[in-house]
Amino acid sequence: MTSDTATPATVPGERVPDGAAPNVGVELQYTHSTTPFPLPVSPDSGPYRPADLAIVLTRRASRPIECGPVTVSVPVGDGATALAAATAGMTASADQPGWNTAIADTGRVTFTPPGGAVQIGKENGLALSLSKVPVNRTVGRALLTVSVRWRSPGETGEDSWNQETVDLPVPKFPPAFSLGELRATPGRIGYGGSVTLTWQAAGGSFRLRYGKADILVTGQDSYTAHNITRDTVFHLSGTSTSASGEVEAVRSVWVTVDVPDVVTTSLTVTRSIVADRLAAPTFTAPAFTATTVTHRPELSMRRFDPRQRRWSEPARLPFGPAASPPALTVHGGKLHLVFRPYASDQLTWAQYDGSTWRTMPQSPGRAAPAPVALASASTGLVCAFQTPDGEQQTVTSSNGTSWGTPSAMPAPSGGAVSFCWDGTALYAAMRIVVSTVPGVAIYRQEAQQWREFHMNPFIPVIGSPELVLQGENHLYYFRSLGGAVWTRWRHKADTGQLNWNTQKVNMKAAHDVRLATAGPALYALFPDSEGALHLRTSGGPSGLSTALVDEYRTLETPALTWYGDQLIAVGRAGACPP
């Protein structure tokens, strides 16, 4: 099976139609394509070349959502970031009957459903078409902005509507650039077999990528890959460089292996597993059953480069299984990590200098397999944990090598403590229960004592809140009923109990939201209803955006912090929340 994308496909298992590029929002998946592909710019003179665009919206989760009007903004102009030279002659349509369309001179195309709203599910998506788009004459990369108004079925009222917005990249290539179909012969092979890839390409630089291989194939029209042991997607990437930057197109082909190796980050066993080829150095048992297998998740680390908007692959950390979610903070120029291991009730403390992890000899203390917290304060590195006896304690390391005497602190009603140092004082946010209603409490440390600073019993809280300092404001996120996410904030110098601003955030999370700040940017990490992690960015130079992290699923949000010039996320692979 072949597929073509305007950007590299990120998930080998997600096969898409010819000419389509998948982009994942939180609620919907967006697949867009151009005809022709790759899309050439119009000649330097003469009439503009018309192009057709197709955008398909499908539900990511099994439960459908109700969608209102959908807008697609096509950038108009003659520059590298514009797509259409003008809107004259453009037409728009939807594949379902009764939809109305309107095209503004600005390039904003509005698709309005019959009756004002329709349901979109996994099996009944929506296809939108833009036809006869006059492509301008400048090589570059344009962004189609798609905005969908949605809500859960059964919800009513204006406040029930949410807005999801994604940008879909459309690269424009020089007329001399070409990237023909990528073919695989044969398309199905035996275990360890070979496959020959063929193509036609010109006018750029070309690379063939599969697995960990990255091969320069400029000037070639074929390549034979050997010892293929699992189902594999081969990507032929073509790039063209101009004054406006680099643009890329990708052709892909899927090759199936009979009785392949299975590589997976998580495995659910309902009865038993029998295997004769297990990837372990000394594994001799040919069979094991679900009743004899205990999943002990290990920690893995992801890095996010905000300049490239790209996450690294999760890298396993050298600490063994973790019985508790980890805590992260930056102190003394190093990244600090604390968690409760499976093999001992002594917390593990480790430091990272940007290249190497080092396990510290002294533990912060004995702990239950419950969430821990870390903060960097003027007194040193502060750790909060629950003892095996159920007492909530804090302990401080003033020298970065050893820990002082633990002291008691308020305990959350389940979940984790979230620390925040604002330059003058240390705060701790946690979930508490007031008159059977779970809310948020924030405590301030004063002279080694914790005093209640804020109480929010008005909106029911699920899970653990996350508190940060953004600019001059204390700000926290928390989840409520149905996974709805709320935020509250106020200036850090304000002491009024009721002077908090409250706002519902346009997102839904299946587990706790983790926050990190870098300058004006606020980063929010959270899993959706299917366990896929998303990163929501606000306040930064790129404005508001939400993007899928990767294809790996989890039920527990990783710890998040800013270290150096990138985001660091450390979590338990495939972990279930405690």
Protein Blocks (a to p, Z undefined) as FASTA:
>chain_A
ZZddfbdcfblklccdehiacdddfkbccdddddddddddddfbdcddddddddddddfb
lbdcddddddddddedjbfkbmbfbfghiacddfbehiacdddfkopacdddehhiacdd
fklccddddehiacdfbdcddddddddddddehiacjklpccdddddddddddfkbccdd
dddddfbdcehiacddddddehiacdddehjbccdfehiabdcdehiabdcddddddddd
dfkbccddddddddddehiadddfbdcdfkbccdfbdcbfklcbfbdcfklpccdddddd
ddddfklopacdddddfebpafbdcddddeehiacdddddfkbcbdcddddehjaccddf
bdfbdcddddddddddfkbccdddddfkopacddddfkopaccddddddddeehjddddd
ehjaccddddddeehiacddddddeehiacdfbdcfkbccehjaddddehjaccddddde
hhiacdddddfkbcbfklcccddddbddfbdcddddehjbccdddddfkopacdddehia
nlpadddfblcdcfbdcddddehjaccddddehiacZZ
